[in-house]
Amino acid sequence: MKRNRRKRNGLLQATASFVLGTVTGGLAALLYAPTSGQVTRRRLAMQARGLQRTAVRRLGRAQRALATQAGHVRDAAAGWMTERFPVRNGRHPIRHRVIRHAAAR
């Protein structure tokens, strides 16, 4: 019982210290801010838009690279299957179908 109380008290103290530090840091930031709130908000908004554009560009590049790699893997797997499993009864066991990426439409 005493151990559980000690753990709870320790957790409560840690949480209270964190909240107090956060509030103190926020107040200090407001008092020592070099520009007005409006200017700071504009700067933050511009930085956020820039980060968003960068993230979208990188995501697009990653999607294209993954689509290309998937095509290479698919072709290699089809070649491997063709070598291992010959045509039977006039039908090939592998049906090729074109997979289109959603962004390519």
C-alpha beads as a LAMMPS data file, in Angstrom:
LAMMPS data file: protein, C-alpha beads

105 atoms
104 bonds

1 atom types
1 bond types

-500.0 500.0 xlo xhi
-500.0 500.0 ylo yhi
-500.0 500.0 zlo zhi

Masses

1 110.0

Atoms # bond

1 1 1 0.000 0.000 0.000
2 1 1 2.709 2.442 0.979
3 1 1 4.636 1.752 -2.217
4 1 1 1.602 2.508 -4.387
5 1 1 1.051 5.781 -2.549
6 1 1 4.688 6.745 -3.015
7 1 1 4.500 5.979 -6.732
8 1 1 1.306 8.024 -7.080
9 1 1 2.814 10.917 -5.132
10 1 1 5.950 10.795 -7.284
11 1 1 3.871 10.769 -10.472
12 1 1 1.729 13.619 -9.191
13 1 1 4.795 15.678 -8.313
14 1 1 6.372 15.009 -11.697
15 1 1 3.175 16.015 -13.500
16 1 1 2.788 19.164 -11.404
17 1 1 6.427 20.088 -12.066
18 1 1 5.941 19.595 -15.802
19 1 1 2.794 21.749 -15.869
20 1 1 4.451 24.463 -13.782
21 1 1 7.508 24.465 -16.062
22 1 1 5.317 24.689 -19.154
23 1 1 3.341 27.626 -17.800
24 1 1 6.495 29.416 -16.655
25 1 1 8.172 28.866 -20.030
26 1 1 5.120 30.161 -21.872
27 1 1 4.973 33.303 -19.775
28 1 1 8.680 33.949 -20.240
29 1 1 8.311 33.492 -23.998
30 1 1 5.465 36.004 -24.107
31 1 1 7.368 38.547 -22.060
32 1 1 10.598 38.308 -24.048
33 1 1 9.162 37.831 -27.546
34 1 1 11.058 40.057 -30.042
35 1 1 7.992 40.767 -32.223
36 1 1 4.286 41.265 -31.792
37 1 1 1.882 38.361 -31.769
38 1 1 0.488 39.185 -35.198
39 1 1 3.926 39.160 -36.822
40 1 1 4.865 35.957 -35.027
41 1 1 1.642 34.248 -36.168
42 1 1 2.315 35.286 -39.778
43 1 1 5.853 33.938 -39.615
44 1 1 4.684 30.667 -38.120
45 1 1 1.965 30.356 -40.774
46 1 1 4.504 30.949 -43.560
47 1 1 6.856 28.360 -42.109
48 1 1 3.998 25.871 -41.758
49 1 1 2.987 26.386 -45.411
50 1 1 6.593 25.906 -46.501
51 1 1 6.883 22.700 -44.499
52 1 1 3.604 21.481 -45.953
53 1 1 4.800 22.119 -49.530
54 1 1 8.060 20.311 -48.812
55 1 1 6.225 17.354 -47.289
56 1 1 3.840 17.114 -50.262
57 1 1 6.764 17.198 -52.719
58 1 1 8.661 14.509 -50.845
59 1 1 5.560 12.352 -50.526
60 1 1 4.960 12.607 -54.272
61 1 1 8.557 11.600 -55.000
62 1 1 8.278 8.668 -52.611
63 1 1 5.019 7.527 -54.229
64 1 1 6.554 7.629 -57.702
65 1 1 9.661 5.770 -56.518
66 1 1 7.549 3.096 -54.813
67 1 1 5.342 2.694 -57.898
68 1 1 8.436 2.247 -60.057
69 1 1 9.929 -0.284 -57.652
70 1 1 6.613 -2.153 -57.457
71 1 1 6.607 -2.413 -61.253
72 1 1 10.142 -3.806 -61.255
73 1 1 9.268 -6.330 -58.561
74 1 1 6.081 -7.339 -60.381
75 1 1 7.990 -7.855 -63.648
76 1 1 10.711 -9.851 -61.900
77 1 1 8.136 -12.015 -60.124
78 1 1 6.267 -12.622 -63.386
79 1 1 9.524 -13.659 -65.076
80 1 1 10.386 -15.974 -62.224
81 1 1 6.898 -17.527 -62.327
82 1 1 7.101 -17.964 -66.106
83 1 1 10.391 -19.826 -65.751
84 1 1 9.161 -22.064 -62.946
85 1 1 5.599 -22.759 -64.148
86 1 1 5.290 -23.524 -67.840
87 1 1 2.160 -23.046 -69.945
88 1 1 -0.416 -25.807 -69.417
89 1 1 -3.519 -26.531 -71.451
90 1 1 -2.821 -23.519 -73.619
91 1 1 -3.243 -21.180 -70.671
92 1 1 -0.586 -19.376 -68.786
93 1 1 -0.952 -19.502 -64.993
94 1 1 -0.088 -15.818 -64.658
95 1 1 -2.593 -13.235 -65.786
96 1 1 -1.016 -9.856 -66.303
97 1 1 -3.128 -6.963 -65.297
98 1 1 -2.182 -3.343 -65.286
99 1 1 -2.124 -1.754 -61.849
100 1 1 -2.568 1.966 -61.975
101 1 1 -1.598 4.267 -59.180
102 1 1 -4.308 6.596 -57.914
103 1 1 -2.136 9.676 -58.569
104 1 1 -1.481 8.616 -62.187
105 1 1 -5.145 8.881 -63.217

Bonds

1 1 1 2
2 1 2 3
3 1 3 4
4 1 4 5
5 1 5 6
6 1 6 7
7 1 7 8
8 1 8 9
9 1 9 10
10 1 10 11
11 1 11 12
12 1 12 13
13 1 13 14
14 1 14 15
15 1 15 16
16 1 16 17
17 1 17 18
18 1 18 19
19 1 19 20
20 1 20 21
21 1 21 22
22 1 22 23
23 1 23 24
24 1 24 25
25 1 25 26
26 1 26 27
27 1 27 28
28 1 28 29
29 1 29 30
30 1 30 31
31 1 31 32
32 1 32 33
33 1 33 34
34 1 34 35
35 1 35 36
36 1 36 37
37 1 37 38
38 1 38 39
39 1 39 40
40 1 40 41
41 1 41 42
42 1 42 43
43 1 43 44
44 1 44 45
45 1 45 46
46 1 46 47
47 1 47 48
48 1 48 49
49 1 49 50
50 1 50 51
51 1 51 52
52 1 52 53
53 1 53 54
54 1 54 55
55 1 55 56
56 1 56 57
57 1 57 58
58 1 58 59
59 1 59 60
60 1 60 61
61 1 61 62
62 1 62 63
63 1 63 64
64 1 64 65
65 1 65 66
66 1 66 67
67 1 67 68
68 1 68 69
69 1 69 70
70 1 70 71
71 1 71 72
72 1 72 73
73 1 73 74
74 1 74 75
75 1 75 76
76 1 76 77
77 1 77 78
78 1 78 79
79 1 79 80
80 1 80 81
81 1 81 82
82 1 82 83
83 1 83 84
84 1 84 85
85 1 85 86
86 1 86 87
87 1 87 88
88 1 88 89
89 1 89 90
90 1 90 91
91 1 91 92
92 1 92 93
93 1 93 94
94 1 94 95
95 1 95 96
96 1 96 97
97 1 97 98
98 1 98 99
99 1 99 100
100 1 100 101
101 1 101 102
102 1 102 103
103 1 103 104
104 1 104 105
